[in-house]
């Protein structure tokens, strides 16, 4: 009986060890933990277990994702991120271009307004030129003393405008008949 008891205990221990070994093997097979790495850390047991040598095929199988679409999804995600970054950069460039465009449009309007003002001023000057030429014709027909009586009541600008269209002899006669101070002012202004 005693032998029977010892045998049953030995059998029970062997059965428990078998169950534990089976459970460890299943956990290793499922990839929950690596028995070789764990056992290699135990000083005495690690020397008894040979180092694991994986073939190239096994290494490739571990590298490939379980789902064949994961790699494609990862690549597409990277491409989307890259394109989003490019879109962001292009939007910044577009904003800069729009700002520059707005500045150029404003500058164009300013230049257009300036051009219109200059054209208007040129038209006024042309009209004044024609007017001064016409007046100069009248003053050319007058005697210098009569012309001076009228010119004394005109502004210096109008006087200079008229004198520009008279010949030198007529200008000299009119200036000599004028008040010397006013004649000097007119001559100074004509030099400028």
VENZIMO-V910335 format. One record per helix or strand. SS is the DSSP state (h for helix, s for strand). FROM is the first residue (numbers start at 0). TO is the last residue. If there is no record, write none. Layout:
BEGIN
ss={SS SS}
from={FROM FROM}
to={TO TO}
END
This chain:
BEGIN
ss={h h h h h h h h h}
from={1 34 42 55 67 143 155 167 179}
to={29 39 47 62 140 150 162 176 190}
END
